[in-house]
Amino acid sequence: MKELTLRGLVLGALITFVFTAANTYLGLKVGLTFATSIPAAVISMAVLSFLRGATILENNIVQTVASAAGALSSIIFVLPGLVIVGWWTGFDFWTSFLVCASGGIIGVLFTIPLRRAMVVHTDLPYPEGVAAAEVLKVGSDVRTAEAGDKDARAGLMAVIWGAIASAGVAILAATQIAAAEVSNYFRVGKGASGYDLSISLALFGAGHLVGISVGVALLAGIAIAWVGAVPILTSLTPFPAGTSIEDFAVTVWRTQVRFMGAGAIAISALWTLAKLAKPVVTGLVSTLASARGGSSVATTDRDLSPVQIALWTIGCLAVVAWLAVRFVAGTPLEGDSALLTVITLFFVVVGGFLVSAICGYLAGLVGSTNSPISGVGILAILLYASLLGALVPMANGDPKALIAFALFTLSIVFAAATTSNDNLQDLKTGQLVGAAPWAQQLALIVGVIAGAVIIPPVLDLLARAYGFAGQTVAVSASPLAAPQAVLISALAQGVLGANLNWTMLGIGALIGISVILVDEILGARKMLRLPPLGVCIGIYLPMGASLPVVFGALASVWFKARAKKGSNPEKAEQRGVLVASGLIVGESLFGVALAAVIVATGKDAPLALVGADFAAAPWIGVAVFLALVAALYRWALKSAA
C-alpha cells in the first residue's frame, strides 16, 4: 500500500500552512490551540478520494504532517516574550524559523525512544490518536467504499459549516454591528468584581472539545479568581481616583490574582511530575530493552535508523549552538558566550527530553489539546531563570539581556516539548492503522519544517497589527492577550530582576495544594474529577477567554446525550467534534486576515460600519451566537442519522 508519497507530503504541508496560521492567532488571543489531526484526516480523505490509488496509510501520512500545525504553533506561548520584554521589535524570519525548526525536529527525535514505552507497551488511552484512527478507518473501509467517501465528504462539510459560522460571527463583530464581548463590572461591598464573556464560536468549539471535566475545572478557577480573590483584594486596596470600576478590578486581577494562578500552576505541575516519575523511568528502561531487536523488528515497529537519528540530532544541536552564540553577540553577555552555549545545550538535551517525556505522557492521558503544557513551561522558566541567575553574572546589575536569553532558549525547548506532545498521538494513530513508524517520523519532520516556515511571518504580522499585552510601547488599543507569553515573561523578569511577587505566588501555591487534595478526594469517591491544572488555568486566564470554553463544555454534555438517543451515536459525536474544529478554524483564519487589513490600512477597526457604542450590538451578538450554535448542533445530529 502507498504510504510516504510526494502528494501526501505536499497536501499535508498545505494544510499545515493554514492550520498553523489559525492556531498562532488563536493561541495569542486566548492561550488555547487545537489539535489538527482529525480535521486534517477528514480533509485528506475528501481530497484524495478524487485521485486514484489513495490508501489509508497515505491519508495517515497527511494527518501526520498536518498535526505539526497543532503542535509547533504552541511556541507562541514563549517566543512573543522577546517582544513583550522589549528585546525584539519584530520576528526576524531566519532566526525564528531556525528556533522553531531545530526545536521541533529535536522533539520528533525525542519521541523515538519513547514510542515503544508510551505507545506500544502501554495502557494510555490517547483519545485524539484513537479518534483519528477511527476517522481514517471509516473513510477507507473497502467493503463500503462509496459510503466511506460520503462520510468523508460529510465530515468535511461539518468542518466547513463550522468555519463559515464562526468566521461570520467574527466578521459581524468586526463591523461592530454585533458585540465581540459582553461584560459588566460592579462594586461588591468595599471591593469590586464583574463578568466578561467573549462572543466567540472558536472558544465555544474549544470547550466542546475539552469536555465537561476540564470545563468545570475552568469554572472553579473563574470562581476562585472573580468570586473570591478579586473582591477580597480590591476591598483591601484603595480605590484610585478617576479610575473606573472595570479598570480597578482588572488591574488587581492582572497584577495580583494572575500571580496567584502562576503559583497554583507551578504546584500542580510539580504534582504531575511526581506522578509521572515512575512510569517515565519504567518506559525508558523498556525502550532501551526493545531497541536491541535490530533488523529483526517488523516494518510496522521500525523507527528511523540510529545513523539518521544521530545525523539529525547533531545537525539540530549545531544550529542551537550557533543561535545561542549569535543571540549574545554584541550584547553585555558576549563575554560569557561559551558558558551560555554549554548551558543552552545541556538544557535543550536534558531538560528538553524530560519536558518532552512529561508532555507526551500527558497527551496520552488526556489528549494533546488538553495537555497542560503551559504549566510545564511555567515550571521550566522558573527553574531555568534561577539556574542562569546563579551561574551567569549580570552586566552592571542589568538583567534585561539575561531575561531575553532565558526566553530565547526556552523557546527552543518549548518547540521540542510541544512537538512531542502531539507526535505520540500520531504514532498511536499509525499503530492502529498499521503504519510504519519511520515513515511517520519523516512526515513529522516535514510538518515541523512547514510549520516553521509560516509561523515567523504570521507572528510578525500580528505583532505589527495588534501587538501583545504588556509591551512597553503599545501597538494598538486592543493588543493580543498572549496570556502564557505574558505570564512566562513576567516570571523570567521577576526571577532575574529579584522583584517577583512571592507573596501572591505563595498564596497560589496553597490554592494549588488545596485543589490537588480536592481532586484526589473526588477521585477516591469515583466522582467527576477536577484536573488541578485546569482549575489553576481558570484563575490566570482572562475570564472572557475561559467562560465561553465553560459554556462549550456544558453544551457538549447536552449534545452527547442527544447523540446517544439517535440511530448512530458514534457518528453523531464525531460530527460534533468536526463542527467544533471548524468553529475554531473559521474565526482564527479570519483573525489572521483581519490582521493583514489592519496593517494595510493602519486602522484598529477597518471594517467598522457603526460606532463602538452601538446600543443593540450586545443583543445582536448574543442572538446570532445562540442561533448558530443551535443550527449547527441540529445539523450535526441530523447528518449522522
LOMITOR-461735 format. One record per residue (C-alpha): residue in one letter; x, y, z. Coordinates in steps of 0.02 Angstrom, whole numbers, plus 32768, in hexadecimal, padded with zeros to 4 digits. Each point is the difference from the previous one (the first is absolute). Layout:
aXYZ...
//
This chain:
m800080008000k803A80B07FD8e8038805D809Al808980857FF7t7FD280577F5Cl802E80AA7FBAr7F4980337FEBg7FDC7FCE80B4l809180698041v7FCD80967F95l7F497FF68035g80337FEF80B6a807380977FF1l7F76806B7FB2i7F887FD2808Et808C8026807Bf801480B07FBAv7F478027801Af7FE97FAF80ABt80A480458044a7FCB80B17FD4a7F587FE18054n804E7FB5809Ct807F808C800Fy7F7680838005l7F917F9C8075g808E7FDB8079l803380B7800Ak7F4C80388017v7FC87F898088g808E7F8A802Dl7FB07F677FAFt80317F9C7F67f7FA57F6E7FADa803C7F577FC5t7FF97FF37F42s80107F457FE2i7F477FD77FEFp7FCD80917F8Fa809D7FE17F97a7FD17F487FEDv7F5180307FC7i804080807F82s80817F837FC1m7F7E7F797FE2a7F8E807B7FA6v808B803F7F8Dl80577F5A7FDEs7F5A7FA97FDEf8002805A7F57l80AB7FB77FD7r802C7F4D7FD2g805A7F8B8077a7FE3805E80A3t80187F91809Ai7FE0800C80B9l80BC8008801De801380937F88n7F73805C8059n80587FDA80A4i809E80527FBFv7F9D809C7FD2q7FB7801180AFt80AB7FDA804Av804F80917FA1a7F6F80758028s80017FD480B9a809C806C800Ea7F8C80967FECg7FAB7FD680A4a80A57FE18056l808780797FC6s7F8D80988005s80017FF180BEi80AC80507FFBi7FA180A58004f7FE97FDF80BAv80B780368014l804E80507F65p7F9780A38005g804E801F80ABl809980467FA7v7F92808B7FBAi7FA1801680A3v80A1801F8064g803B80797F7Aw80967F9B7FBEw7FB57FE67F53t7F9080757F9Fg7FC87F7B7F85f80267F4F7FC8d80967FE87F8Df7FD17F737F89w809F7F988002t801E800D80BBs7F4C7FD38029f7FFD7F787F7Bl809D7FAC8045v7FBF800A80B3c7F5E7FAA7FCCa804F7F837F89s80937FC9806Eg7F957FF2809Dg7F727FA97FA5i80717F7F7FACi80547FDD80A8g7F517FDF8044v7FE37F817F75l80A57FAA802Af7FD47FFC80BAt7F607FA07FDBi805F7F727FABp80457FB0809Fl7F5980208056r7F937FAE7F7Br80087F4C8039a7FED802D80B7m7F7580807FEFv7FA47FC47F64v801A7F467FE5h80167FB880AFt7F89806F805Fd7F4B80118035l7FFB80BD7FE2p7F5B80297FA7y804080817F80p7F5080447FDFe802C806A7F68g80737F7D7FB5v7F787F7B800Da7F7C80777FBBa806D802B7F6Aa801A7F477FDDe7F447FE28004v7FE3808E7F86l80817FB77F8Ak7FB57F51800Dv7F50803D7FDAg803980607F67s80667F6E7FBEd7F8C7F6D801Dv80147F967F62r7F597FA88013t7F9E80A48003a8070806E7F96e7F72806E7FC2a7FB9801980AEg80AD8024803Fd8017808A7F81k7F57804A8031d80327FFD80B6a80A480567FD7r7FA880897F9Da7F7B80158087g808C8010807Fl805380837F94m7F5B805E7FF5a7FF67FFD80BFv80A880598008i7FCD807A7F76w7F57802E804Cg8051801B80A9a8088806C7FB1i7F8180697F9Ea7F96801C809Cs80908036806Fa804D806D7F79g7F5680507FE6v7FEF802C80B8a80B180478000i7FDC80687F64l7F5F8042804Fa8062802E809Ca808380587F95t7F77806E7FB6q7FCE802980B5i7F4A7FDB7FD7a80117F6E8079a8066800B809Fa809E7F988011e7FE47FEF80BBv7F8180208089s8043803F80A6n7FCE805E809Cy80618030809Cf7FB5803480A6r8025802380B6v7FF97F71807Eg7FFE805580AAk80A5805E8009g80477F987F73a7FD67FE07F4As7FE17F717F88g7FA97FE17F5Ay7FE57F8C7F6Fd80457FFA7F50l7FC67F8D7F74s804E7FFF7F53i7F7F7FDD7F79s80737F867FABl7FCD7F607FA7a80B87FCE7FFBl80097FFD80BDf7F587FA78009g80457F7C7F89a809B7FEC806Bg7F8E7FE08095h7FA37F787FA2l80A67FAA7FDEv804B800980AFg7F667FB48053i7FA0801680A2s808B7FD7807Cv807480877FC0g7F6C80777FEAv7FCA7FEE80B5a80B580148038l800D80A47F9Fl7F5D803A804Fa80467FDA80ACg809A80667FD7i7F9580927FC5a7F9E7FF880A3i80A080008068a803F80997FA2w7F66806A7FE9v7F8C7FC9808Cg80897FF18083a80A9804F7FDCv7FD2809D7F9Dp7F76803D8078i80717FE08098l809C80527FB8t7FA280967FB9s7FAF801C80AAl80B08008804Bt804280767F79p7FD780BB7FFEf7F92802E7F6Dp806880727F8Da7FAF80A77FDBg7FC180147F4Et80077F447FDFs7F6A7F9B7FC4i7FC57F67805Ee80327F957F69d80B280437FFAf80107FEB80BCa7FC57F4C8003v80637FCB7F65t80A080538040v7FF57FA280A6w7FE17F5E7FA3r8092801F7F88t808080388083q7FD17F8E8091v7F827F767FDBr805A7FC67F62f809D7FE08067m7F977F998076g7FD07F997F67a80B87FEF7FD2g802B7FBD80ADa7F6F7F867FF8i80377FC47F53a80B37FE4803Ci7FC57F918090s7F897FA07F8Ea808D7FE47F84l80727FBE808Aw7F757F898036t7FF07FC47F4Dl80BD7FE57FF4a7FFD7F9980A0k7F757F917FBEl805C7FE87F5Ba80AB7FD38047k7FE47F44800Fp7FA97FE17F57v8081806B7FA3v80957FA2804Ct7FAB7F587FE1g7FDA80327F4Dl80B480347FDDv80427F5A8041s7F847FA47F90t803380697F6Al80B97FDA8016a7FD97F46800Ds7F9380027F63a8083805F7F9Ar80727F678000g7F8E7FA97F82g805E80497F6As7FCE7FCA7F50s7F8F7F778042v7F8080858030a7F6680027F8Dt7FE480947F8At7F6A80378066d8072800D8099r809B804B7FAFd803E80B08026l807E806D7FA5s80AC7FB18001p807F802E8087v806D80547F7Aq7F6E806D7FC7i7FD4802D80B3a80B5802D8025l8012806E7F65w7F5D805E8021t802E801780B7i80B080407FDEg7FBF80777F7Ac7F7780478072l807580168095a807E80597F8Fv7F7780787FCCv7FCF801B80B7a80B58027802Ew8010807A7F6El7F5D80558031a803D801580B4v80A6804D7FCAr7FAA80737F83f7F7C8036807Fv80808040807Fa807480507F80g800C80BB801Dt7FA47FF680A7p8041800E80B4l7FFF7F408002e807F7FED7F72g808F7FDE8079d7FA17F6A8046s7FD77FBA7F54a80577F57801Bl7FB17FE480ABl7F52802F7FC1t80127F8C7F6Av802E7F6D8072i7F6D80268074t7F8C800E7F6Al80347F587FB6f7FEF7FAC80AAf7F54804C801Cv7FC37FD27F51v803C7F4B800Cv7FDC7FD380B5g7F758079802Bg7FB17FF17F55f7FFA7F428009l7FB1800080ADv7F8080837FD0s7FDA7FA47F5Ea7FE77F5C805Di7F8B8052807Cc7F9B805B7F7Cg7FF67F647F93y7FC27F998093l7F7D8085802Aa7FC680007F4Bg7FE87F45800El7F968019809Bv7F8F80907FCEg802880297F4As807680817FB9t7F7980877FFFn7FE47FEE80BCs80B77FE1802Dp80358087807Di809F802A7FA4s7FFC80B68036g800B7FCB80B6v809C7F9C7FD9g804680987FA5i7FE2806D8099l805F7F87806Ea808D7FF67F7Ei801980BD7FF9l8004800D80BFl80887F7A8009y8063803A7F69a7FFE80B8802Es803A7FD380AFl808D7F977FB5l8039808F7F8Fg7FF8807C808Fa80707F918069l80837FD77F7Av800B809A7F90p802E80AE8042m7F9180907FCAa805880937FAEn7FF1809A806Fg7F747FA9805Ed7F8D80117F68p7FA37F5B7FE6k7FAB802F7F5Ba80787FA27F8El7FFA7F65806Ei7F4280068006a7FFB80067F42f807C7F707FF2a7F997F978079l7F6480197F97f80617FDD7F60t80457F5A803Fl7F597FCD804As7FB1801C7F55i806D7F767FB7v7FD67F89808Ef7F49802D7FF3a80007FD97F46a80447F53802Aa7F817FE6808At7F6980377F9At80347F917F6Fs80147F65806Cn7F5C802D8054d7FA87FDD7F5Bn80747F847FAAl7FD97F6F8072q7F4780167FD4d802F7FED7F48l80687F668023k7F6D7FB4805Ct7F9180207F69g80847FB07F92q800B7F688070l7F437FE67FF3v7FFC800C7F41g80A07F9D7FE0a8075808E7FCFa80BE7FFB8000p8045806B8090w809A80357F9Ba7F8F80467F76q7F9A8061807Fq809D80448051l803C80447F59a7F5280487FE0l8006805580AAi80A580537FD3v7FB180407F5Eg7F6E80438066v80748057807Ai805E80567F71a7F5C80357FAEg7FC0804880A4a80A680588020v7FF180557F56i7F56804F8024i8011802E80B9p807E80917FEFp7F9F80677F7Ev7F597FE5805Al804E803080A7d804F809B7FB3l7F5B80307FAFl7F9E7FEF80A2a8085805D8062r7FF580947F89a7F427FFF7FF8y7FD17FE180B6g809B7FF4806Df7FFF7F9C80A1a7FC0802880ADg808980408073q806D804F7F79t805E809D8034v7FC0805D7F67a7F4C7FD47FD3v7FDF7FDA7F49s7F4180088007a7F73801E807As7FD47F477FFBp80A17F9C800Bl7FFD7F427FF8a7FF67FBA80B0a808B7F7D7FE4p7FDE7FC480B3q80877F7B800Da8085806D7FAEv7FD580928072l80037F93809Bi80A27FA47FD3s805480A67FD6a7FC8804980A7l80447F68805Ca80A9800D7FA8q800980B98028g7FCC7FE080B4v80817F77801Fl809480597FAFg7FCA80AE8037a7FE87FC780B4n7F5480518006l7F8D7F6B7FEFn7F5E800C8062w80277F6C8071t7F6D80258074m7F7F7FE67F78l80627F6B7FBDg80007FB580AFi7F4580188014g7FE97FB17F55a806A7F6C8036l7F8C7FE48094i7F6A80097F8Bg80557F817F8Ei801A7F888092s7F4980138032v7FC57FDE7F4Ei806D7F637FF7l7FB67FC080A2v7F4E801F7FC4d80247FA77F5Ce80497F69805Ai7F687FF68072l7F8C80087F6Ag80667F787FABa7FF97F8F8099r7F4380128002k7FF67FE17F43m7FB180AA7FE1l8020807D7F75r80B88030800Bl803D80B57FFFp80A980007FA6p806C80708071l805580557F6Eg7F5580257FB4v7FC98058809Fc80A38062800Ai7FF780357F4Ag7F5080408022i804B80748084y808180517F8Fl7FA980027F56p7F9380997FDCm7F4B7FD88029g7FC980337F51a806F7F797FB8s7FD27F738077l7F458019801Dp7FCC7FD57F4Cv80687F628011v7F9A7FD2809Af7F5E80197F9Fg80427F967F71a802D7F748079l7F538006804Fa7FAD80017F55s80657F677FCDv7FAE7F9E808Cw7F5480287FBAf80397FD97F4Fk80477F56802Fa7F617FD58060r7F9880297F65a807A7FA07F91k7FE87F628068k7F4680047FDAg801F7FFD7F44s80187F6E7F8An80BD80197FF3p8045804C80A2e80B87FEB7FD5k7FEF80567F57a7F9A808D804Fe8087801E8083q80837FFF7F76r7F9C80837FA0g7FFB806A809Dv80BE7FF7800Fl801780337F4Av7F858091800Fa805D803C809Cs80A57FF67FA2g7FB580677F74l7FC58083807Ci80B380188038v804880047F51g7F8780807FB5e801280888084s80BB7FE6800El801E80107F45f7F96809D7FF9g80688048808Ev809D7FE87F98a7FAD804F7F67l7FC280938068a80B0801B8040a803B80157F4Cv7F7680817FE1i802F805F80A0v80B680077FCBa7FD2803A7F50t7F8580878039g804F803580A4k7F547FFF8053d7FD37F9F809Ea7F507FDA7FC0p800980097F41l7F5B7FA37FE4a7F978063807Dl7F5680377FBBv7FBD804C80A1g804D804F809Aa80467F9E8091d7F6E803D806Bf7F787FB07F92a7F7C7FD58085a7FB77F657FACa80AA7FAE7FE2p80007F90809Cw7F507FC07FDEi80267FDD7F49g80A27FA7802Cv7FAF7F8D8081a7F6A7FDB7F8Fv806B7FD27F69f80747F98806Dl7F727F99804Ca7FA67FEA7F59l809C7FBF7FA8v802C7F88808Da7F507FB87FFCa80017FF17F42l80AB7FAC7FF8y7FD87F838089r7F5C7FD57FABw80577FE77F59a80867F918050l7F7C7F918050k7F987FF27F61s80947FE17F8Da80357F698068a7F527FB18000
//
